[in-house]
Amino acid sequence: MENQKKIRVGIIGAGSAGLFAANELGKELGNIIEIKIFEAGPPIDKRICPQNMEYECAQCDPCRIMSGVGGAGAWSSGILNLNKNIGGDLDKLCSRININADDLINEIDRYFVKNGAPNQVFDPRRNKDQLKALKRKCAAVDIRFIPIKQRLLGSKNTPKVIKNIRKHLESEYDIKIHPNMRVLSFDKNRTLYFEKAKKETFDYLLVAPGRWGMMWLAEQCETHGIKTYYKALDIGVRIEVPSIIMEEICEQIQRDPKFHIITPTYNDFIRTFCVNHKGYVVKENYEENIVGVNGHQISIDGESENSNFAFLIRQKLTRPLEDTTKYGRSISLQTSILGGYKPLVQTLGDLKNGHRSRLSLIKRNPVQPTLKDATPGDIAMAYPYRFITDILEGLEILDKVIPGVNNKSTLIYAPEFKRSAKRIETNKYLESKKINNIFFAGDGAGLSRGIIAAAVTGKIAAKGIISKIQTH
Ligand SMILES: Cc1cc2nc3c(=O)[nH]c(=O)nc-3n(C[C@H](O)[C@H](O)[C@H](O)COP(=O)(O)OP(=O)(O)OC[C@H]3O[C@@H](n4cnc5c(N)ncnc54)[C@H](O)[C@@H]3O)c2cc1C
């Protein structure tokens, strides 16, 4: 077929959603379509880390803020959560189009392996007796433990895997990936607008700009009258403990153990998230004047003596304030102001006793902070009573499964705030209900939270495009 007669698909964002959608389209439709991916950030080997740590960074602001080919996960340690209950409503999304979510996840996983992901899988079911003992302990105190199979790409390997995927898409299906091409806007005729008055029109659009582009996407939806919905807020703290107390769970059962708890007083849902065994707490700049914390497994200093994890409360809001991001920002801003625009750190003992932590006492604390650039203070001055109650109750319960987590010396950092993109109204194939032939996928559309989940949504949208093309 002549080039100009090909059906043209434009994809915004070369993250997990965009790349996996492109692969599905290329695989199924071969040379009847022409696919272009536009990515605001640079190609993976052209990113410049000011700390000059090549691919090992992900800790400094430019590396975190600026995505690029491979998306947000490109700088991460690349944990692939191979479970349909993690990262979104994958079962529901897949069953609506009569697809088995497990099969789709396995297909995505195989593609990662084909492109250089390590063969080793961490599966909690390997150690049946230990898993059973852990589940028994959890059940006794009303904790839900989610066993998940995980594959670890590793921070060094992740960029190589992304490069291989890019090479495969370009060589096998002639897909064109354009880094440093930020889409300024799109319209209902599926025209993309770029800098210097450039524009290009496509038959189908897939919009997958990730969290980096979620605000932009929400604005675009508003312009075009596409309905969006606020999602629940994930806010909490980062907990740091001696790694020895998490060793058995993290090294023998699950690297990133997921514990779900309902707190007694408020009936709130609180969970462990992003466990970094022998890792580091890192500072994040959410935006100007708002700092936060996150965790990372890697550093030039090697393994630390501590483990850290996010302890996050999920909170829905109803009228008059439905904007969960606004609420989360205001708590984070208050915390940042109190910390002199640095995150706050406090010992659990001080939080329980109602006084601020001080540097002299932190220096004597048995658990030494891996994040030095934090201000010892009082998190209770910044966080609502309800959330502090949830955190204290949650730690008390978790201590029955991880003894030591509720010690006085446990360190607590704040704010830790995971902003959610607004969920965009779509049909079952993730096509806009308002504008035909514009599809959405990934974290930026509020459909996923994670590399695998974003890939699943990219593939669902691609299947929608394929089905439309094949029935026309
Ligand atoms: C530090 C860090 C560590 C993480 N670790 C893990 C992990 O171990 N495991 C896991 O499952 N998840 C992890 N995540 C989350 C995971 O990276 C995301 O869930 C996933 O990448 C989402 O994929 P996506 O395609 O929706 O968006 P993204 O990967 O964010 O990709 C979207 C792309 O779109 C581009 N873009 C945005 N707007 C525009 C525009 N207007 N024009 C052109 N391009 C645009 C962005 O530059 C970006 O590259 C991590 C995230 C971070 C930040």
The ligand as an ORCA input file, in Angstrom:
! r2SCAN-3c Opt
* xyz 0 1
  C      10.729      7.616     40.108
  C       9.623      6.694     39.675
  C       9.745      5.332     39.923
  C       8.727      4.454     39.514
  N       8.894      3.121     39.731
  C       7.965      2.253     39.284
  C       8.153      0.862     39.403
  O       9.179      0.385     39.887
  N       7.155      0.026     38.965
  C       6.005      0.496     38.398
  O       5.143     -0.304     38.003
  N       5.799      1.829     38.270
  C       6.754      2.709     38.686
  N       6.562      4.045     38.527
  C       5.320      4.484     37.885
  C       5.408      4.235     36.381
  O       6.587      4.787     35.889
  C       4.197      4.846     35.690
  O       3.030      4.338     36.284
  C       4.183      4.526     34.187
  O       5.381      4.946     33.589
  C       2.991      5.200     33.528
  O       3.068      5.033     32.142
  P       2.377      6.077     31.147
  O       2.710      5.622     29.785
  O       0.977      6.273     31.528
  O       3.082      7.467     31.450
  P       4.612      7.897     31.437
  O       5.501      6.734     31.621
  O       4.725      9.021     32.379
  O       4.841      8.415     29.955
  C       4.163      9.520     29.443
  C       5.101     10.273     28.526
  O       4.366     11.306     27.882
  C       5.208     12.432     27.717
  N       4.378     13.614     27.560
  C       3.610     14.235     28.498
  N       2.957     15.283     27.964
  C       3.331     15.331     26.667
  C       2.993     16.211     25.581
  N       2.168     17.249     25.739
  N       3.559     15.976     24.369
  C       4.400     14.913     24.191
  N       4.756     14.062     25.176
  C       4.224     14.269     26.396
  C       6.042     12.430     28.984
  O       7.271     13.097     28.789
  C       6.233     10.943     29.257
  O       7.463     10.458     28.779
  C       7.558      4.940     38.888
  C       7.430      6.314     38.644
  C       8.452      7.182     39.010
  C       8.293      8.650     38.722
*
